[in-house]
Amino acid sequence: CFEKCIKFLNKNAYIQTALMGTGFCTSAKKAFFLILRNALRFGTVAVLGNGIRLIGFLCIMSSTGCIGYVLMDAMHPDVSPFFPLILMLICAYVVSNLFMNVF
């Protein structure tokens, strides 16, 4: 937990350094007080970001599952699409994780 807080503060300190052109320690102090003053906003943005990320996961995985089911049923109507569908959903999870972690 402590390490995550330091990484978050460090990232914001670098942003302050790039924006204001001040030294790292001064920027870290300014970033800390900026985060402290806007703690509710930072928390709200974090919660909304996680919610949107979850919606992205669900949309990518459900659309892949539906399209995979339709294709498997059309191409091989006599074979159960359960196991190939599970493999498609695992691949969809990996791909959605890669895409959604960019944002």
N, CA and C atoms as a LAMMPS dump frame, in Angstrom:
ITEM: TIMESTEP
0
ITEM: NUMBER OF ATOMS
309
ITEM: BOX BOUNDS ff ff ff
-5.0000000000000000e+02 5.0000000000000000e+02
-5.0000000000000000e+02 5.0000000000000000e+02
-5.0000000000000000e+02 5.0000000000000000e+02
ITEM: ATOMS id mol type element x y z
1 1 1 N 0.828 -1.191 0
2 1 2 C 0 0 0
3 1 3 C 0.877 1.263 0
4 2 1 N 1.9 1.23 0.836
5 2 2 C 2.799 2.378 0.92
6 2 3 C 3.522 2.601 -0.402
7 3 1 N 3.929 1.5 -1.026
8 3 2 C 4.65 1.597 -2.298
9 3 3 C 3.754 2.182 -3.398
10 4 1 N 2.473 1.789 -3.415
11 4 2 C 1.547 2.337 -4.403
12 4 3 C 1.352 3.842 -4.192
13 5 1 N 1.261 4.25 -2.941
14 5 2 C 1.104 5.682 -2.643
15 5 3 C 2.323 6.471 -3.098
16 6 1 N 3.49 5.933 -2.859
17 6 2 C 4.725 6.617 -3.278
18 6 3 C 4.808 6.688 -4.805
19 7 1 N 4.445 5.602 -5.483
20 7 2 C 4.459 5.612 -6.956
21 7 3 C 3.474 6.648 -7.496
22 8 1 N 2.295 6.725 -6.891
23 8 2 C 1.284 7.693 -7.324
24 8 3 C 1.781 9.118 -7.11
25 9 1 N 2.36 9.371 -5.952
26 9 2 C 2.902 10.694 -5.656
27 9 3 C 4.076 11.016 -6.573
28 10 1 N 4.916 10.035 -6.846
29 10 2 C 6.065 10.219 -7.714
30 10 3 C 5.621 10.584 -9.133
31 11 1 N 4.601 9.891 -9.629
32 11 2 C 4.076 10.18 -10.966
33 11 3 C 3.535 11.606 -11.041
34 12 1 N 2.795 11.999 -10.022
35 12 2 C 2.24 13.351 -10.008
36 12 3 C 3.318 14.403 -9.799
37 13 1 N 4.362 14.053 -9.08
38 13 2 C 5.48 14.986 -8.912
39 13 3 C 6.181 15.209 -10.243
40 14 1 N 6.363 14.164 -11.025
41 14 2 C 6.969 14.321 -12.351
42 14 3 C 6.086 15.155 -13.273
43 15 1 N 4.774 14.979 -13.15
44 15 2 C 3.857 15.793 -13.948
45 15 3 C 3.987 17.258 -13.556
46 16 1 N 4.048 17.532 -12.256
47 16 2 C 4.227 18.905 -11.785
48 16 3 C 5.558 19.481 -12.266
49 17 1 N 6.6 18.654 -12.257
50 17 2 C 7.912 19.1 -12.733
51 17 3 C 7.844 19.476 -14.204
52 18 1 N 7.164 18.649 -14.998
53 18 2 C 7.055 18.929 -16.431
54 18 3 C 6.206 20.169 -16.7
55 19 1 N 5.161 20.366 -15.923
56 19 2 C 4.262 21.506 -16.165
57 19 3 C 4.84 22.824 -15.665
58 20 1 N 5.416 22.791 -14.48
59 20 2 C 5.849 24.036 -13.851
60 20 3 C 7.34 24.333 -14.026
61 21 1 N 8.135 23.312 -14.309
62 21 2 C 9.567 23.519 -14.477
63 21 3 C 10.309 23.713 -13.17
64 22 1 N 9.725 23.266 -12.067
65 22 2 C 10.386 23.388 -10.767
66 22 3 C 11.144 22.099 -10.455
67 23 1 N 11.89 22.102 -9.375
68 23 2 C 12.641 20.927 -8.964
69 23 3 C 11.723 19.813 -8.49
70 24 1 N 12.301 18.628 -8.351
71 24 2 C 11.48 17.47 -7.996
72 24 3 C 10.875 17.589 -6.606
73 25 1 N 11.645 17.99 -5.626
74 25 2 C 11.136 18.073 -4.25
75 25 3 C 10.034 19.114 -4.123
76 26 1 N 10.229 20.249 -4.763
77 26 2 C 9.195 21.292 -4.749
78 26 3 C 7.937 20.785 -5.452
79 27 1 N 8.132 20.109 -6.569
80 27 2 C 6.991 19.573 -7.306
81 27 3 C 6.29 18.469 -6.526
82 28 1 N 7.057 17.647 -5.803
83 28 2 C 6.448 16.597 -4.989
84 28 3 C 5.595 17.201 -3.881
85 29 1 N 6.082 18.274 -3.262
86 29 2 C 5.317 18.959 -2.217
87 29 3 C 4.043 19.553 -2.795
88 30 1 N 4.161 20.224 -3.953
89 30 2 C 2.975 20.804 -4.592
90 30 3 C 1.99 19.72 -5.014
91 31 1 N 2.496 18.609 -5.54
92 31 2 C 1.624 17.513 -5.961
93 31 3 C 0.912 16.9 -4.76
94 32 1 N 1.619 16.738 -3.658
95 32 2 C 1.006 16.175 -2.46
96 32 3 C -0.139 17.051 -1.969
97 33 1 N 0.086 18.358 -1.897
98 33 2 C -0.972 19.239 -1.419
99 33 3 C -2.108 19.367 -2.437
100 34 1 N -1.805 19.241 -3.704
101 34 2 C -2.849 19.24 -4.728
102 34 3 C -3.733 18.009 -4.578
103 35 1 N -3.118 16.868 -4.363
104 35 2 C -3.885 15.633 -4.155
105 35 3 C -4.688 15.73 -2.867
106 36 1 N -4.095 16.309 -1.832
107 36 2 C -4.782 16.449 -0.545
108 36 3 C -5.999 17.365 -0.665
109 37 1 N -5.848 18.463 -1.394
110 37 2 C -6.969 19.389 -1.573
111 37 3 C -8.081 18.794 -2.415
112 38 1 N -7.742 17.913 -3.337
113 38 2 C -8.723 17.346 -4.265
114 38 3 C -8.889 15.843 -4.074
115 39 1 N -8.823 15.376 -2.837
116 39 2 C -8.896 13.94 -2.565
117 39 3 C -10.217 13.343 -3.029
118 40 1 N -11.312 14.055 -2.837
119 40 2 C -12.62 13.55 -3.249
120 40 3 C -12.69 13.423 -4.769
121 41 1 N -12.142 14.381 -5.469
122 41 2 C -12.138 14.318 -6.938
123 41 3 C -11.279 13.165 -7.435
124 42 1 N -10.1 12.969 -6.829
125 42 2 C -9.23 11.866 -7.227
126 42 3 C -9.932 10.531 -6.98
127 43 1 N -10.607 10.41 -5.848
128 43 2 C -11.327 9.175 -5.539
129 43 3 C -12.468 8.922 -6.5
130 44 1 N -13.199 9.973 -6.834
131 44 2 C -14.311 9.839 -7.774
132 44 3 C -13.82 9.411 -9.153
133 45 1 N -12.748 10.029 -9.614
134 45 2 C -12.189 9.67 -10.917
135 45 3 C -11.682 8.228 -10.905
136 46 1 N -11.091 7.794 -9.813
137 46 2 C -10.596 6.413 -9.721
138 46 3 C -11.749 5.413 -9.78
139 47 1 N -12.836 5.705 -9.052
140 47 2 C -13.991 4.807 -9.056
141 47 3 C -14.641 4.772 -10.434
142 48 1 N -14.814 5.942 -11.049
143 48 2 C -15.408 5.979 -12.384
144 48 3 C -14.516 5.28 -13.408
145 49 1 N -13.219 5.451 -13.288
146 49 2 C -12.295 4.778 -14.199
147 49 3 C -12.374 3.264 -14.087
148 50 1 N -12.464 2.766 -12.858
149 50 2 C -12.604 1.319 -12.674
150 50 3 C -13.935 0.812 -13.204
151 51 1 N -14.991 1.595 -13.042
152 51 2 C -16.298 1.206 -13.575
153 51 3 C -16.298 1.146 -15.097
154 52 1 N -15.692 2.136 -15.727
155 52 2 C -15.623 2.144 -17.187
156 52 3 C -14.747 1 -17.681
157 53 1 N -13.69 0.716 -16.97
158 53 2 C -12.822 -0.411 -17.335
159 53 3 C -13.587 -1.726 -17.248
160 54 1 N -14.406 -1.896 -16.202
161 54 2 C -15.218 -3.098 -16.056
162 54 3 C -16.232 -3.214 -17.196
163 55 1 N -16.866 -2.098 -17.543
164 55 2 C -17.817 -2.103 -18.659
165 55 3 C -17.106 -2.493 -19.956
166 56 1 N -15.899 -1.995 -20.153
167 56 2 C -15.123 -2.369 -21.339
168 56 3 C -14.826 -3.853 -21.372
169 57 1 N -14.394 -4.422 -20.219
170 57 2 C -14.153 -5.863 -20.142
171 57 3 C -15.405 -6.635 -20.526
172 58 1 N -16.529 -6.257 -19.926
173 58 2 C -17.764 -6.996 -20.165
174 58 3 C -18.233 -6.879 -21.61
175 59 1 N -18.104 -5.705 -22.215
176 59 2 C -18.522 -5.533 -23.608
177 59 3 C -17.657 -6.361 -24.55
178 60 1 N -16.355 -6.311 -24.374
179 60 2 C -15.458 -7.064 -25.254
180 60 3 C -15.671 -8.565 -25.087
181 61 1 N -15.782 -9.02 -23.85
182 61 2 C -15.94 -10.453 -23.635
183 61 3 C -17.302 -10.956 -24.081
184 62 1 N -18.36 -10.203 -23.815
185 62 2 C -19.689 -10.664 -24.216
186 62 3 C -19.862 -10.641 -25.73
187 63 1 N -19.341 -9.615 -26.389
188 63 2 C -19.457 -9.593 -27.845
189 63 3 C -18.639 -10.713 -28.477
190 64 1 N -17.459 -10.989 -27.945
191 64 2 C -16.657 -12.105 -28.45
192 64 3 C -17.363 -13.432 -28.207
193 65 1 N -17.95 -13.585 -27.058
194 65 2 C -18.676 -14.829 -26.751
195 65 3 C -19.882 -15.025 -27.647
196 66 1 N -20.654 -13.966 -27.873
197 66 2 C -21.843 -14.079 -28.727
198 66 3 C -21.457 -14.373 -30.173
199 67 1 N -20.487 -13.651 -30.682
200 67 2 C -20.052 -13.879 -32.066
201 67 3 C -19.442 -15.274 -32.201
202 68 1 N -18.664 -15.695 -31.221
203 68 2 C -18.076 -17.034 -31.252
204 68 3 C -19.123 -18.121 -31.217
205 69 1 N -20.154 -17.928 -30.407
206 69 2 C -21.235 -18.922 -30.348
207 69 3 C -21.961 -19.017 -31.678
208 70 1 N -22.292 -17.869 -32.264
209 70 2 C -23.001 -17.868 -33.552
210 70 3 C -22.146 -18.526 -34.635
211 71 1 N -20.865 -18.206 -34.682
212 71 2 C -19.984 -18.803 -35.686
213 71 3 C -19.817 -20.308 -35.47
214 72 1 N -19.623 -20.724 -34.226
215 72 2 C -19.461 -22.157 -33.955
216 72 3 C -20.74 -22.922 -34.263
217 73 1 N -21.876 -22.332 -33.954
218 73 2 C -23.141 -22.995 -34.225
219 73 3 C -23.408 -23.072 -35.724
220 74 1 N -23.011 -22.061 -36.48
221 74 2 C -23.23 -22.065 -37.924
222 74 3 C -22.262 -23.014 -38.639
223 75 1 N -21.014 -23.057 -38.164
224 75 2 C -20.014 -23.883 -38.851
225 75 3 C -20.098 -25.362 -38.453
226 76 1 N -20.386 -25.628 -37.191
227 76 2 C -20.42 -27.012 -36.683
228 76 3 C -21.664 -27.201 -35.812
229 77 1 N -22.829 -27.37 -36.42
230 77 2 C -24.057 -27.471 -35.613
231 77 3 C -24.15 -28.764 -34.789
232 78 1 N -23.414 -29.799 -35.157
233 78 2 C -23.495 -31.064 -34.44
234 78 3 C -22.533 -31.159 -33.255
235 79 1 N -21.607 -30.212 -33.127
236 79 2 C -20.61 -30.229 -32.053
237 79 3 C -21.003 -29.196 -30.989
238 80 1 N -20.804 -29.562 -29.744
239 80 2 C -21.094 -28.635 -28.653
240 80 3 C -20.059 -27.499 -28.647
241 81 1 N -20.512 -26.252 -28.63
242 81 2 C -19.559 -25.125 -28.668
243 81 3 C -19.024 -24.727 -27.293
244 82 1 N -19.236 -25.555 -26.279
245 82 2 C -18.879 -25.172 -24.909
246 82 3 C -17.373 -24.955 -24.738
247 83 1 N -16.551 -25.933 -25.07
248 83 2 C -15.1 -25.812 -24.846
249 83 3 C -14.437 -24.784 -25.754
250 84 1 N -14.781 -24.748 -27.052
251 84 2 C -14.2 -23.669 -27.862
252 84 3 C -14.625 -22.285 -27.387
253 85 1 N -15.851 -22.19 -26.888
254 85 2 C -16.34 -20.909 -26.38
255 85 3 C -15.57 -20.485 -25.13
256 86 1 N -15.23 -21.431 -24.281
257 86 2 C -14.425 -21.131 -23.094
258 86 3 C -13.049 -20.608 -23.518
259 87 1 N -12.438 -21.247 -24.508
260 87 2 C -11.141 -20.786 -25.007
261 87 3 C -11.248 -19.395 -25.617
262 88 1 N -12.335 -19.139 -26.345
263 88 2 C -12.54 -17.801 -26.918
264 88 3 C -12.694 -16.753 -25.83
265 89 1 N -13.406 -17.092 -24.766
266 89 2 C -13.596 -16.138 -23.67
267 89 3 C -12.292 -15.868 -22.922
268 90 1 N -11.455 -16.884 -22.792
269 90 2 C -10.147 -16.671 -22.165
270 90 3 C -9.305 -15.741 -23.024
271 91 1 N -9.3 -15.978 -24.33
272 91 2 C -8.568 -15.089 -25.25
273 91 3 C -9.156 -13.68 -25.223
274 92 1 N -10.484 -13.585 -25.155
275 92 2 C -11.133 -12.272 -25.096
276 92 3 C -10.756 -11.537 -23.819
277 93 1 N -10.63 -12.279 -22.703
278 93 2 C -10.224 -11.648 -21.452
279 93 3 C -8.806 -11.083 -21.562
280 94 1 N -7.904 -11.861 -22.163
281 94 2 C -6.521 -11.402 -22.313
282 94 3 C -6.467 -10.165 -23.203
283 95 1 N -7.178 -10.211 -24.325
284 95 2 C -7.18 -9.071 -25.247
285 95 3 C -7.821 -7.849 -24.6
286 96 1 N -8.943 -8.036 -23.907
287 96 2 C -9.591 -6.891 -23.264
288 96 3 C -8.725 -6.327 -22.145
289 97 1 N -8.005 -7.175 -21.451
290 97 2 C -7.088 -6.707 -20.413
291 97 3 C -5.979 -5.858 -21.026
292 98 1 N -5.437 -6.301 -22.154
293 98 2 C -4.398 -5.531 -22.826
294 98 3 C -4.934 -4.189 -23.321
295 99 1 N -6.122 -4.195 -23.917
296 99 2 C -6.694 -2.954 -24.429
297 99 3 C -7.087 -1.999 -23.311
298 100 1 N -7.734 -2.492 -22.275
299 100 2 C -8.255 -1.612 -21.233
300 100 3 C -7.161 -1.109 -20.295
301 101 1 N -6.027 -1.792 -20.206
302 101 2 C -4.941 -1.294 -19.375
303 101 3 C -4.207 -0.133 -20.022
304 102 1 N -4.401 0.075 -21.314
305 102 2 C -3.814 1.229 -21.976
306 102 3 C -4.441 2.507 -21.444
307 103 1 N -5.734 2.463 -21.169
308 103 2 C -6.447 3.638 -20.701
309 103 3 C -6.463 3.669 -19.211
